[in-house]
Amino acid sequence: MTDKIRFTIYGAPRTKKTSNRAVHVQGKLRILPSKAHEVWYHNAVSQAYEIKAALRHQDVHLPITAQVSVRAIFYRQRNDGDRLNYEQALYDWLEGVGIIKNDRQIYSGDGTRLRVDRERPRIEVEIEVEK
């Protein structure tokens, strides 16, 4: 038996690994995500409270600890970027905001697609939770 949950993250999705930055932090070289990714991530984090409240209202217990399949449709501003990098950014966000416990729980990304919507960039997410 499975449960499916759906939500949308608004804003232009950005990959984590494109245009990384090398910076010195306390005398050590660190690799940081691009500024564009950081802007997207912070915008997505600001939406997490409402998304999680809506999921709890649907009796979803967070963080999800079961195996999950994540299907996402990335509506981007331009037809660029690598699907796997978009997925990794989303998976890191799902873990970072506490929707899932660990992104190692994700056993499938079947059905994930890249699309273009210049007027309303977003990510439509569907998580199928194994019971």
C-alpha positions as CSV (number, residue, x, y, z in Angstrom):
1,M,0.0,0.0,0.0
2,T,1.2,3.5,-0.8
3,D,0.2,7.1,-0.1
4,K,0.8,9.9,-2.5
5,I,1.3,13.5,-1.4
6,R,1.6,16.5,-3.7
7,F,2.8,20.0,-3.4
8,T,4.3,22.8,-5.5
9,I,7.5,24.8,-4.8
10,Y,7.2,28.2,-6.6
11,G,10.1,30.0,-8.2
12,A,12.6,29.2,-10.9
13,P,14.4,26.0,-10.0
14,R,18.2,26.0,-10.0
15,T,20.7,23.2,-10.0
16,K,23.1,22.8,-7.2
17,K,26.2,21.7,-9.1
18,T,26.2,24.1,-12.1
19,S,28.5,27.1,-11.6
20,N,29.9,26.1,-8.2
21,R,32.1,28.6,-6.5
22,A,35.5,28.0,-4.8
23,V,35.9,30.2,-1.7
24,H,38.3,30.4,1.2
25,V,36.6,29.9,4.5
26,Q,38.9,30.2,7.6
27,G,41.9,29.5,5.4
28,K,40.5,26.4,3.7
29,L,39.1,26.1,0.2
30,R,35.4,25.3,0.1
31,I,33.2,24.5,-2.9
32,L,29.8,26.2,-2.6
33,P,26.8,26.1,-4.8
34,S,26.1,28.9,-7.2
35,K,24.5,32.1,-6.0
36,A,21.4,31.2,-8.2
37,H,21.0,27.9,-6.4
38,E,21.3,29.6,-3.0
39,V,18.6,32.1,-4.0
40,W,16.3,29.3,-5.1
41,Y,17.0,27.2,-2.0
42,H,16.3,30.1,0.4
43,N,13.1,30.9,-1.5
44,A,12.1,27.2,-1.3
45,V,12.9,27.0,2.4
46,S,10.6,30.0,3.0
47,Q,7.8,28.0,1.5
48,A,8.5,24.9,3.6
49,Y,6.5,26.0,6.6
50,E,3.3,26.2,4.7
51,I,4.0,23.0,2.7
52,K,4.7,21.0,5.8
53,A,1.6,22.5,7.6
54,A,-0.5,21.3,4.6
55,L,1.0,17.9,4.7
56,R,0.4,17.6,8.5
57,H,-3.2,18.6,7.8
58,Q,-3.4,15.6,5.5
59,D,-2.1,13.4,8.4
60,V,1.4,13.0,6.9
61,H,3.9,12.4,9.7
62,L,7.1,14.3,9.2
63,P,9.9,13.6,8.5
64,I,8.9,10.7,6.3
65,T,11.1,7.7,7.2
66,A,9.8,5.1,4.8
67,Q,11.1,4.4,1.3
68,V,9.7,7.0,-1.2
69,S,9.5,7.5,-4.9
70,V,9.7,11.2,-6.0
71,R,8.2,12.4,-9.2
72,A,8.9,16.0,-10.0
73,I,8.0,18.2,-13.0
74,F,10.5,21.1,-13.1
75,Y,9.1,24.1,-14.9
76,R,12.1,26.2,-15.7
77,Q,12.6,29.6,-17.2
78,R,14.9,28.3,-19.9
79,N,15.5,25.0,-21.6
80,D,18.8,24.3,-19.8
81,G,20.3,22.3,-17.0
82,D,20.8,18.7,-16.2
83,R,17.8,16.6,-14.9
84,L,19.9,14.8,-12.4
85,N,21.3,18.0,-10.9
86,Y,17.7,19.4,-10.6
87,E,16.7,16.2,-8.9
88,Q,19.7,16.4,-6.5
89,A,18.8,20.0,-5.5
90,L,15.2,19.0,-4.8
91,Y,16.2,15.9,-2.9
92,D,18.6,17.9,-0.7
93,W,15.8,20.4,-0.1
94,L,13.4,17.6,0.9
95,E,15.9,16.4,3.5
96,G,17.0,19.8,4.6
97,V,13.5,21.1,5.5
98,G,12.5,17.8,7.1
99,I,10.0,16.4,4.7
100,I,12.0,13.2,4.4
101,K,14.6,12.0,6.9
102,N,17.4,11.2,4.4
103,D,17.6,11.4,0.7
104,R,18.9,7.8,0.6
105,Q,15.2,6.8,1.2
106,I,14.4,7.8,-2.4
107,Y,14.4,4.7,-4.5
108,S,12.9,6.1,-7.7
109,G,12.6,9.3,-9.6
110,D,10.4,7.7,-12.3
111,G,8.2,10.2,-14.1
112,T,10.4,13.2,-13.4
113,R,10.4,15.7,-16.3
114,L,11.9,19.0,-17.4
115,R,9.6,21.6,-18.9
116,V,9.7,25.3,-19.6
117,D,7.3,27.9,-18.2
118,R,8.7,31.3,-18.4
119,E,5.7,32.9,-16.8
120,R,5.3,30.6,-13.8
121,P,8.5,28.6,-13.0
122,R,8.0,26.0,-10.3
123,I,8.4,22.4,-9.2
124,E,5.4,20.2,-9.0
125,V,6.3,17.4,-6.6
126,E,4.6,14.0,-6.0
127,I,5.9,11.7,-3.3
128,E,4.8,8.2,-3.1
129,V,5.3,6.7,0.3
130,E,5.7,3.0,0.7
131,K,3.7,1.5,3.5
